[in-house]
Amino acid sequence: MRTTVTLPDNLIKQTMRLSRKSRLSDALVSTLQEHFDLKKRLALLDELLDNPVPHDWRKIKRDRRRKKWSS
């Protein structure tokens, strides 16, 4: 989609430098994609912290040993 926006020069320079893209459009797409990917990962992390996994590594290890010996 083609659009017109006004962005500060320093923000454009920083985006181009950090994204290592030669075209502004590519740099903006890359930066926006990274931003949304990071937001998704942070949301998953928040969810994990709010609702911890109900598994206990000791129980998993113990169950694996039992299966090994019962086979």
C-alpha positions as CSV (number, residue, x, y, z in Angstrom):
1,M,0.0,0.0,0.0
2,R,1.3,3.4,-0.9
3,T,1.0,6.1,1.7
4,T,2.5,9.4,2.8
5,V,3.8,10.0,6.3
6,T,6.0,12.6,7.9
7,L,8.8,11.1,10.0
8,P,11.7,12.8,11.8
9,D,15.0,12.6,9.9
10,N,16.8,11.1,12.9
11,L,14.2,8.3,13.1
12,I,14.6,7.5,9.5
13,K,18.4,7.4,9.7
14,Q,18.3,5.2,12.8
15,T,15.9,2.8,11.1
16,M,18.0,2.6,8.0
17,R,21.2,2.0,10.0
18,L,19.7,-0.6,12.4
19,S,17.8,-2.5,9.7
20,R,20.8,-2.5,7.3
21,K,18.4,-2.0,4.4
22,S,19.3,0.3,1.5
23,R,15.7,1.3,0.7
24,L,13.5,3.1,3.1
25,S,10.4,1.0,2.3
26,D,12.4,-2.2,3.1
27,A,13.7,-0.7,6.3
28,L,10.3,0.3,7.5
29,V,8.7,-3.1,6.6
30,S,11.5,-4.9,8.4
31,T,11.4,-2.7,11.4
32,L,7.6,-3.0,11.7
33,Q,7.7,-6.8,11.3
34,E,10.3,-7.0,14.0
35,H,8.3,-4.8,16.3
36,F,5.1,-6.9,15.9
37,D,7.1,-10.2,16.3
38,L,8.6,-8.8,19.5
39,K,5.1,-7.8,20.8
40,K,3.8,-11.4,20.1
41,R,6.8,-13.0,21.9
42,L,6.3,-10.6,24.9
43,A,2.6,-11.4,25.0
44,L,3.4,-15.2,25.1
45,L,5.9,-14.6,27.8
46,D,3.4,-12.6,29.9
47,E,0.9,-15.4,29.4
48,L,3.4,-18.0,30.5
49,L,4.3,-16.0,33.6
50,D,0.6,-15.5,34.5
51,N,-0.3,-19.2,33.8
52,P,2.8,-21.3,34.5
53,V,3.0,-24.7,32.9
54,P,1.6,-27.3,35.3
55,H,4.4,-29.7,34.6
56,D,7.2,-30.5,37.0
57,W,10.5,-31.7,35.5
58,R,11.0,-34.1,38.4
59,K,7.7,-35.8,37.8
60,I,8.5,-36.0,34.0
61,K,11.9,-37.5,34.8
62,R,10.4,-40.0,37.3
63,D,7.6,-41.0,34.8
64,R,10.2,-41.6,32.0
65,R,12.2,-43.9,34.4
66,R,9.1,-45.9,35.2
67,K,8.2,-46.4,31.5
68,K,11.8,-47.5,30.8
69,W,11.7,-50.1,33.6
70,S,8.2,-51.3,32.9
71,S,8.8,-52.0,29.2
